[in-house]
Amino acid sequence: MLKLALEPGPLVVASHNPGKVAEIRALLDPFGFTVHSAADLGLIEPEETGSTFAENAILKARTACEAAGLPALADDSGLTVDALNGDPGIYSARWAGPDKDFAQAMRNIEEKLQMQGAVTPEARGGAFVCVLALALPDGVVESFEGKVEGTLVWPPRGEHGFGYDPMFKPEGHQRTFGEMSAEEKHGWKPGERNPLSHRARAFEAFAVACLGLNGD
């Protein structure tokens, strides 16, 4: 994998989603970066015209990097549901509507699962996918993917996290992401790496490639 040797300093997280920014900021915190969100800097949110998580993450990172003149890290992530042919996928945020009503988005998913007859745990598999893209002012761009498999539960459980977390129970666990603290959900910190969440798994790949973290 390409080694980008990113040095600590100002970095833009190309997102207007407070929950997403908070998670990425927490993951970056041990490495000495001064994190600015796209919202902090008044940057526009580009239209996500890509057909994959990677294409959209790269688009957002490049747009923020060019606008701010700083390294930019963008995330495109979402929930894929097996019984729904991978939906909502890259449209996960859009399923929540303009008001970002993820309670309604989760109800929509549950209604569609019921229509498919997906009532047993075996029929309710899905995954959270995250792609992190780093864009540098010199034009270099690299992306990193993380994925976690799990089961969709109903009703949603827990008040932590954001988005679809309360209805996603990761494989090998009995609690949803919504029932886990941020530390439990990510399962990652330098020196004690056991990444659980899709974002933490993508971040680990990024940290190994760009921050000098040992990949062993």
C-alpha positions as CSV (number, residue, x, y, z in Angstrom):
1,M,0.0,0.0,0.0
2,L,1.2,3.5,-0.8
3,K,2.8,5.3,2.2
4,L,1.7,8.9,2.3
5,A,3.6,9.9,5.5
6,L,1.0,12.4,6.6
7,E,2.5,14.8,9.2
8,P,0.5,16.1,12.2
9,G,-1.1,19.5,11.6
10,P,-4.3,21.0,10.4
11,L,-6.7,18.6,8.7
12,V,-10.2,18.9,7.3
13,V,-12.8,16.3,8.0
14,A,-15.0,16.7,4.9
15,S,-18.3,16.3,6.6
16,H,-21.3,18.3,7.9
17,N,-22.5,15.3,10.0
18,P,-21.7,16.1,13.7
19,G,-21.8,12.4,14.7
20,K,-19.4,11.4,11.9
21,V,-17.0,14.3,12.6
22,A,-17.0,13.5,16.3
23,E,-16.1,9.8,15.6
24,I,-13.3,10.7,13.2
25,R,-11.9,13.4,15.5
26,A,-11.8,10.9,18.3
27,L,-9.9,8.5,16.2
28,L,-7.4,11.2,15.0
29,D,-6.9,12.6,18.5
30,P,-3.9,10.5,19.5
31,F,-2.0,11.6,16.4
32,G,-1.8,15.4,17.1
33,F,-3.9,16.7,14.3
34,T,-5.9,20.0,14.5
35,V,-9.2,18.9,13.1
36,H,-11.6,21.2,11.3
37,S,-14.9,20.0,9.9
38,A,-16.2,21.2,6.6
39,A,-19.0,22.9,8.5
40,D,-16.5,24.8,10.7
41,L,-14.9,26.2,7.6
42,G,-18.1,26.9,5.8
43,L,-17.3,24.6,2.9
44,I,-20.1,23.4,0.6
45,E,-21.3,19.8,0.6
46,P,-20.7,18.5,-3.0
47,E,-23.4,16.5,-4.7
48,E,-22.5,12.8,-4.2
49,T,-22.6,11.6,-7.8
50,G,-20.5,8.5,-7.4
51,S,-21.9,5.0,-7.7
52,T,-19.7,3.5,-4.9
53,F,-18.6,4.5,-1.4
54,A,-15.1,5.0,-2.7
55,E,-16.1,7.3,-5.5
56,N,-18.2,9.5,-3.1
57,A,-15.5,9.6,-0.4
58,I,-12.8,10.7,-2.9
59,L,-15.1,13.3,-4.4
60,K,-15.8,14.8,-0.9
61,A,-12.1,14.7,0.1
62,R,-10.9,16.4,-3.1
63,T,-13.5,19.1,-2.9
64,A,-12.6,20.0,0.6
65,C,-8.9,19.8,0.0
66,E,-9.1,22.1,-3.0
67,A,-11.4,24.6,-1.2
68,A,-9.3,24.7,2.1
69,G,-5.9,24.2,0.7
70,L,-5.3,21.6,3.5
71,P,-5.2,17.8,3.7
72,A,-8.8,16.5,3.8
73,L,-10.2,13.2,5.1
74,A,-13.6,12.2,3.9
75,D,-15.8,9.3,4.8
76,D,-18.6,7.7,2.8
77,S,-20.3,5.0,4.7
78,G,-23.6,3.2,4.9
79,L,-25.7,0.2,5.7
80,T,-26.1,-2.6,3.2
81,V,-28.9,-5.1,3.9
82,D,-28.7,-8.5,2.2
83,A,-32.5,-9.0,1.9
84,L,-32.8,-5.6,0.2
85,N,-30.2,-6.3,-2.4
86,G,-27.7,-4.1,-0.7
87,D,-29.9,-1.1,0.0
88,P,-29.8,1.5,1.3
89,G,-26.1,1.4,0.6
90,I,-24.6,4.6,-0.7
91,Y,-28.1,6.2,-0.2
92,S,-28.2,5.5,3.5
93,A,-28.2,9.1,4.5
94,R,-30.9,9.9,1.8
95,W,-33.2,7.3,3.3
96,A,-33.3,9.6,6.3
97,G,-34.7,12.4,4.3
98,P,-33.8,16.1,4.4
99,D,-34.5,16.2,8.1
100,K,-32.0,13.4,8.8
101,D,-34.8,11.4,10.5
102,F,-33.0,8.1,11.0
103,A,-35.8,6.8,13.3
104,Q,-38.0,6.9,10.2
105,A,-35.2,5.4,8.0
106,M,-35.0,2.5,10.4
107,R,-38.7,2.0,10.3
108,N,-38.6,2.0,6.5
109,I,-35.9,-0.7,6.5
110,E,-38.0,-2.8,8.9
111,E,-41.1,-2.4,6.8
112,K,-39.2,-3.6,3.7
113,L,-37.7,-6.5,5.6
114,Q,-41.2,-7.6,6.8
115,M,-42.4,-7.3,3.2
116,Q,-39.6,-9.7,2.2
117,G,-40.5,-12.1,5.0
118,A,-37.1,-11.5,6.6
119,V,-38.1,-12.3,10.2
120,T,-35.4,-14.7,11.4
121,P,-31.9,-13.5,12.3
122,E,-30.5,-15.6,9.4
123,A,-32.6,-13.6,6.9
124,R,-31.7,-10.2,8.4
125,G,-28.0,-10.0,7.7
126,G,-26.3,-6.8,6.7
127,A,-23.1,-4.9,6.9
128,F,-21.8,-1.4,7.7
129,V,-19.3,-0.3,5.1
130,C,-16.9,2.7,5.4
131,V,-14.4,4.2,2.9
132,L,-12.1,6.9,4.1
133,A,-10.4,9.0,1.4
134,L,-7.4,11.2,2.0
135,A,-6.7,14.1,-0.4
136,L,-3.5,16.1,-0.2
137,P,-2.9,19.5,-1.7
138,D,-0.3,18.0,-4.1
139,G,-3.1,16.0,-5.8
140,V,-2.4,12.7,-4.2
141,V,-5.5,10.7,-3.2
142,E,-5.8,7.4,-1.4
143,S,-8.7,5.4,0.0
144,F,-9.2,2.8,2.7
145,E,-12.1,0.5,3.3
146,G,-13.6,-1.1,6.4
147,K,-16.5,-3.4,6.8
148,V,-18.4,-5.1,9.7
149,E,-21.0,-7.8,9.2
150,G,-24.0,-8.1,11.5
151,T,-27.7,-8.6,12.0
152,L,-30.6,-6.1,11.8
153,V,-32.7,-6.1,15.0
154,W,-36.1,-4.7,15.8
155,P,-37.1,-2.7,17.7
156,P,-33.9,-0.5,17.7
157,R,-31.9,-0.7,20.9
158,G,-29.7,1.9,22.6
159,E,-29.2,5.7,22.6
160,H,-25.5,5.8,21.7
161,G,-23.9,6.4,18.3
162,F,-26.0,7.8,15.4
163,G,-27.7,6.8,12.2
164,Y,-28.6,3.1,12.0
165,D,-26.5,2.1,15.0
166,P,-29.5,1.2,17.2
167,M,-30.7,-1.6,14.8
168,F,-27.3,-3.1,14.0
169,K,-25.9,-5.9,16.1
170,P,-22.3,-6.7,15.0
171,E,-21.4,-10.3,14.4
172,G,-20.2,-12.0,17.6
173,H,-21.9,-9.5,19.9
174,Q,-25.2,-9.4,21.7
175,R,-25.6,-5.6,21.9
176,T,-26.2,-3.2,19.1
177,F,-23.9,-0.3,18.2
178,G,-26.5,1.9,19.8
179,E,-26.0,0.1,23.1
180,M,-22.2,0.5,23.0
181,S,-20.0,3.4,24.2
182,A,-17.8,5.0,21.5
183,E,-14.8,3.1,22.9
184,E,-16.6,-0.2,22.7
185,K,-18.0,0.4,19.2
186,H,-14.7,1.3,17.7
187,G,-12.5,-1.1,19.7
188,W,-9.5,0.8,18.5
189,K,-6.6,2.9,19.9
190,P,-2.9,2.9,19.2
191,G,-1.2,0.0,20.9
192,E,-4.5,-1.8,21.7
193,R,-5.9,-2.4,18.3
194,N,-8.9,-4.7,17.9
195,P,-11.1,-2.6,15.5
196,L,-14.8,-3.5,15.6
197,S,-16.7,-0.7,13.7
198,H,-16.5,-0.2,10.0
199,R,-15.0,3.3,10.5
200,A,-12.4,2.0,13.0
201,R,-11.3,-0.7,10.5
202,A,-11.0,1.8,7.7
203,F,-9.2,4.2,10.0
204,E,-6.7,1.5,11.0
205,A,-5.8,0.9,7.3
206,F,-5.4,4.7,7.0
207,A,-3.2,4.9,10.1
208,V,-0.9,2.1,8.9
209,A,-0.5,3.7,5.5
210,C,-0.3,7.3,6.4
211,L,0.5,7.8,10.1
212,G,3.4,5.4,10.6
213,L,1.4,2.9,12.6
214,N,2.9,-0.6,12.6
215,G,0.6,-2.9,10.7
216,D,1.6,-6.0,12.5
